Amino acid sequence: MNILVTGGAGYIGSHTCVELLQAGYSVIVLDNLSNSKYEAIARVEKITGQSLTFYEGDLLDEALLQSIFSEQSIDAVIHFAGSKAVGESVEKPLAYYQNNVASTVLLCQVMARFNVFKLVFSSSATVYGHQEVMPITEEASLQATNPYGRTKLMIEEIFRDVGNAEKRWSVALLRYFNPVGAHESGMIGEDPNGIPNNLVPYISQVAIGKLQQLKVFGGDYATKDGTGVRDYIHVTDLARGHLKALSYIRDHEGVEAFNLGAGVGYSVLEMVQAFERAADTSLAYEIVPRRAGDIEVCYADVQKAKQHLDWQAVHTLDDMCRDTWKWQSQNPNGYEEKPKQNKAFQTQ
């Protein structure tokens, strides 16, 4: 099968490309490299010993999409491409609706034009907003609380409407909880632009000495140690979930949502302690007042994915921290970009 991976040079996309290539799929990547680096693609090929086809370009470029679907015989799409910073989405909502929602509409239009109706979508647990009952099931109310989350929710609704109108569509909506970790080789991992927004890359940059200390927002929650609790999932487990979803949509029509998480919650301080073990160092941190809008506890019910996708997370918290540290210590400055091959940006 030929799989188009939008945003395939990104953190989760690159790990999924590794799993796809190792499973025998042919991979075509489209990425505008706005929040990723071509070096990730080069390393995917090095890890797997296999090549993929790469197009540098934007999902909003209809002519480019047309040419990709004309040149490549696409069987299914895994759709990662999009902007993903909550804070930035609050400051630039129109950019987020354009980049995330409008681009997905265009992608669906071109797919339908070429009779491609199978898609795995990179959604998010942010579609649940604030929930009182834990763990969160797929039947929980949907109530995104920021523009980023609302783009994910809108796209989910678009796919449901499209699926109702055209029964050939088969779409898996994968609601991620908190992806962390890196490939076990240490060759690919999370390489955020600027100061990280997420906990684990921030911790790893403190451990490597790039940042001075970690701020822990809130030490007075009603949890085991007073800090917030989240569901962290190893990025390799998450990548495997996309392959399971790909198998699922081959045999099923319609639109289905699945939680992808570990199904357990870890506190911020538990994550800090696990990282200290992995890096064999002490991490400087300061407990500061809660952030507005943060919730106390959030973790997934993953029974639906286990039952219907035959998938569950297998990596432990220590595995997540070990692999993050291996990536960070081997790549203290993330990907150090190498010159791109100059051939219409395809590698084959």
Secondary structure, DSSP 8 states (H G I E B T S, - for coil): -EEEEETTTSHHHHHHHHHHHHTT-EEEEEE--SSS-HHHHHHHHHHHT---EEEE--TT-HHHHHHHHHHS---EEEE--S---HHHHHH-HHHHIIIIIIHHHHHHHHHHHTT--EEEEEEEGGGG-S-SSSSB-TTS-----SHHHHHHHHHHHHHHHHHHH-TT-EEEEEEE-EEE---TTSSS----SSS-SSHHHHHHHHHHTSSS-EEEE-S-SSSSSSS-EE-EEEHHHHHHHHHHHHHHHHH--EEEEEEES-SS-EEHHHHHHHHHHHHTS---EEEE---TT--SEE-B--HHHHHHT-------HHHHHHHHHHHHHH-TTS--------STT---
